[in-house]
């Protein structure tokens, strides 16, 4: 349960009319006054401690345990074999439930990705980034076709497939009716085969209201990256990068966590991963965790 601001209209507000299904989700979210805290399903995206993990895997995993986490999402195995990485996690009471893999790896070696994910013991195989320099309608169609094939193969292996947008997917398609490449990607992929991991920072950075986007596609979002955007930080940009100082501890920025997390709960997001991209993760992660543990819807 989180909230970042007690305010009126969102500075990120997307006030477009929502379809009836989305309005029903919004009403359900408002009604969710008491529910299981997000902290009960909260893990750490290990990218948060990548510098320490790169220098010393054991140290990075010890830090993860010391921060109080039991669930993690991986972003590589830092030169360890997947079985050894899983063993290191298990020795500290940590379990990987999702793993990030590059788009190119799935394209070039899907069986290898599936084997590694099985070895890690994860539930989700996630693509966090697309290599296309311009993600337009044509790229969305190509990617959607790939995702449908890969999602079916991963589903056959008793796991789930998801994609993590980074904000550059939300610009209007030229000559369209207001739809974005992300909208095309959702419409061209199969529900139950391809799901999505919302990174609320990058969605907000693109100028999109995260809660409205969750409600727009209530059956497609299964995972979330929990991270905040500095008050006064620029939005409506939709680029692949942001100033380092725009990443802040959860609860200290401009995002409306009450709306975001109520909606996420209402649509059934399964796992929430704290991803800290601040310049001082070991100082800021505890701040974020405390906020999430004490947050009331």
C-alpha positions in Angstrom: 0.0 0.0 0.0 1.6 3.3 -1.1 0.8 6.8 -1.7 3.1 9.6 -2.8 0.9 12.6 -2.7 -2.3 13.8 -1.1 -3.4 16.1 -3.9 -6.1 16.9 -6.4 -5.5 16.6 -10.2 -2.4 14.7 -11.1 0.4 16.8 -12.6 0.8 13.7 -14.8 -2.9 13.6 -15.4 -4.2 11.9 -18.4 -7.8 13.0 -18.3 -9.0 11.2 -21.5 -12.3 9.4 -21.3 -11.8 5.8 -20.2 -13.8 2.9 -21.5 -16.5 1.4 -19.2 -14.3 -1.5 -18.1 -11.6 1.0 -17.0 -14.2 3.1 -15.1 -15.4 0.0 -13.2 -11.7 -0.8 -12.3 -11.3 2.8 -11.0 -14.4 2.4 -8.9 -13.2 -0.9 -7.5 -9.9 0.7 -6.7 -11.5 3.5 -4.7 -13.5 0.9 -2.8 -10.3 -1.0 -1.9 -9.8 0.8 1.4 -8.2 -2.1 3.2 -6.3 -4.8 1.4 -3.1 -6.9 1.6 -0.2 -4.5 1.8 2.0 -4.2 -1.3 4.9 -5.0 1.1 3.6 -8.6 1.3 4.4 -9.1 -2.4 7.4 -6.8 -2.6 10.7 -7.9 -4.1 13.9 -6.2 -5.1 15.0 -5.8 -8.7 18.7 -6.7 -8.4 19.6 -4.0 -10.9 19.3 -1.7 -7.9 22.6 -3.1 -6.5 24.3 -3.9 -9.8 27.5 -2.1 -8.9 28.0 -4.1 -5.8 27.0 -7.3 -7.5 29.4 -6.6 -10.4 32.2 -6.2 -7.9 31.3 -9.0 -5.5 28.1 -11.2 -6.0 28.2 -12.4 -2.4 28.3 -8.9 -1.0 25.4 -7.7 -3.2 23.3 -10.7 -2.1 24.2 -10.2 1.5 23.0 -6.6 1.2 19.8 -7.7 -0.4 19.1 -10.0 2.5 20.1 -7.4 5.1 17.6 -5.0 3.5 14.9 -7.5 4.4 13.9 -8.9 1.0 13.1 -12.6 0.3 11.9 -12.1 -3.3 14.0 -10.8 -6.2 13.9 -10.1 -9.9 17.2 -10.8 -11.6 19.0 -8.7 -14.3 21.8 -11.2 -15.2 23.8 -13.6 -13.1 27.1 -11.6 -13.0 29.3 -14.2 -14.6 28.0 -17.0 -12.4 26.3 -20.1 -13.9 22.5 -19.9 -13.4 22.6 -22.9 -11.0 25.3 -21.3 -8.9 23.4 -18.0 -8.8 20.3 -19.7 -7.6 22.3 -21.5 -5.0 23.7 -18.2 -3.7 20.3 -16.8 -3.5 18.8 -19.8 -1.7 21.7 -19.8 0.8 20.4 -16.3 1.9 16.7 -17.2 1.9 16.2 -15.4 -1.4 14.0 -16.5 -4.3 14.0 -15.2 -7.9 10.4 -15.0 -9.2 11.2 -13.1 -12.4 14.3 -12.6 -14.6 15.1 -10.0 -17.2 16.6 -11.2 -20.5 17.6 -9.1 -23.6 15.3 -9.1 -26.6 18.3 -10.3 -28.7 18.8 -13.4 -26.5 15.3 -14.5 -27.0 15.5 -13.9 -30.7 18.8 -15.8 -31.1 18.5 -18.5 -28.4 15.0 -18.9 -27.1 15.6 -22.5 -25.9 18.7 -21.3 -24.0 16.7 -18.5 -22.3 14.0 -21.0 -21.3 16.6 -23.4 -19.9 18.3 -20.6 -17.9 14.9 -19.3 -16.5 14.0 -22.9 -15.5 17.4 -23.3 -13.7 16.8 -20.0 -11.9 13.4 -21.2 -10.8 11.5 -18.1 -11.9 7.8 -17.7 -12.8 8.4 -14.8 -15.3 10.7 -14.2 -18.2 10.8 -10.5 -18.8 12.2 -8.4 -21.7 13.1 -5.0 -20.2 14.3 -3.1 -23.3 13.8 -3.1 -27.1 16.8 -2.5 -29.4 14.9 -0.7 -32.1 16.2 2.9 -32.4 12.7 4.1 -33.3 9.7 2.3 -31.8 7.0 3.1 -34.3 3.9 1.3 -35.6 6.0 -1.0 -37.9 8.3 -1.9 -35.1 5.4 -2.6 -32.8 4.0 -5.1 -35.3 7.3 -6.9 -35.6 7.8 -7.0 -31.9 4.2 -8.2 -31.3 4.7 -11.1 -33.7 7.9 -12.1 -31.9 6.2 -11.8 -28.4 3.4 -14.0 -29.4 5.7 -16.8 -30.5 8.0 -16.5 -27.5 5.1 -16.2 -25.1 3.6 -19.4 -26.3 7.0 -21.2 -26.0 7.5 -19.9 -22.5 4.0 -20.8 -21.5 4.6 -24.3 -22.8 7.6 -24.4 -20.4 5.2 -23.6 -17.5 6.4 -20.0 -17.1 5.0 -16.6 -18.1 6.3 -13.9 -20.4 6.2 -10.2 -19.9 7.5 -7.0 -21.5 8.7 -3.9 -19.5 8.0 -0.6 -21.4 10.5 2.2 -20.9 8.5 5.2 -21.9 9.5 5.6 -25.6 6.5 3.5 -26.6 3.8 6.1 -25.7 4.1 8.7 -28.4 1.1 9.0 -30.8 1.3 7.0 -34.1 1.5 9.5 -37.0 -1.7 9.5 -38.9 -3.5 7.5 -36.3 -6.4 8.3 -34.0 -4.4 8.9 -30.9 -3.2 5.4 -30.4 0.5 4.8 -29.4 2.9 2.0 -30.4 2.2 0.6 -27.0 -1.5 0.4 -27.7 -0.7 -1.5 -30.9 1.6 -3.8 -29.0 -1.2 -4.6 -26.6 -3.8 -5.1 -29.2 -1.6 -7.3 -31.4 -0.4 -9.6 -28.6 -2.5 -12.3 -27.0 -3.8 -11.9 -23.5 -2.7 -14.9 -21.4 0.4 -15.3 -23.5 2.0 -11.8 -23.3 1.7 -9.7 -20.2 3.4 -6.5 -19.1 5.5 -5.1 -16.3 4.8 -1.5 -15.5 7.7 0.7 -14.5 5.8 3.6 -13.0 8.7 6.0 -13.3 9.1 5.5 -17.0 5.3 5.6 -17.7 5.1 8.9 -15.7 8.2 10.2 -17.3 6.5 9.8 -20.7 3.6 11.9 -19.4 1.1 9.1 -19.0 -0.9 8.6 -15.8 0.2 5.1 -14.5 -3.2 4.4 -12.7 -5.1 5.3 -15.9 -2.9 3.0 -17.9 -3.3 0.2 -15.5 -7.1 0.6 -15.7 -7.0 0.8 -19.5 -5.5 -2.7 -19.7 -6.6 -4.4 -16.5 -6.0 -7.9 -17.7 -2.5 -7.3 -19.1 -0.4 -5.9 -16.2 1.0 -8.6 -13.9 4.2 -7.0 -12.6 5.3 -3.6 -11.4 8.5 -1.7 -10.8 8.0 0.6 -7.9 10.1 3.8 -8.1 9.5 7.5 -7.8 10.1 10.6 -9.8 11.5 13.8 -8.2 9.0 16.6 -7.5 9.4 19.0 -10.3 11.1 16.4 -12.6 10.2 16.8 -16.2 7.4 14.6 -17.6 6.0 14.2 -21.1 9.4 13.4 -22.4 9.2 9.8 -23.5 12.9 9.3 -24.0 15.0 6.4 -23.0 16.9 8.3 -20.2 16.4 10.7 -17.4 18.7 12.8 -15.2 20.1 10.7 -12.3 18.7 13.2 -9.8 15.1 12.6 -11.0 15.2 9.1 -9.3 14.2 9.5 -5.7 13.1 7.2 -2.8 9.5 6.1 -3.0 7.2 8.5 -1.2 9.4 11.5 -1.7 8.5 12.3 -5.3 5.5 13.4 -7.3 3.7 10.1 -8.1 0.2 9.5 -6.7 0.8 6.1 -5.1 -2.6 6.0 -3.6 -4.2 5.9 -7.0 -1.5 3.7 -8.6 -1.5 1.0 -5.9 -5.2 0.9 -5.4 -5.6 0.3 -9.1 -2.8 -2.2 -9.2 -4.4 -4.2 -6.4 -7.8 -4.0 -8.0 -6.6 -5.5 -11.3 -4.5 -8.2 -9.7 -0.8 -7.2 -10.2 1.1 -10.2 -8.8 4.5 -8.9 -7.8 5.9 -5.5 -7.1 9.7 -4.9 -7.4 11.4 -2.0 -5.8 13.9 -0.8 -8.4 16.2 1.9 -7.0 18.1 3.9 -9.6 19.1 6.7 -7.3 22.8 7.5 -6.7 22.7 6.0 -3.2 20.6 2.9 -3.3 21.7 1.5 0.1 20.5 4.7 1.7 17.3 5.1 -0.3 16.0 1.5 -0.4 15.2 1.5 3.3 13.4 4.8 3.0 11.2 3.3 0.2 10.6 0.1 2.1 9.5 1.9 5.2 7.1 4.0 3.2 5.6 0.9 1.5 5.3 -1.0 4.8 3.4 1.8 6.5 1.4 3.1 3.5 -2.4 2.9 3.9 -4.7 2.9 0.9 
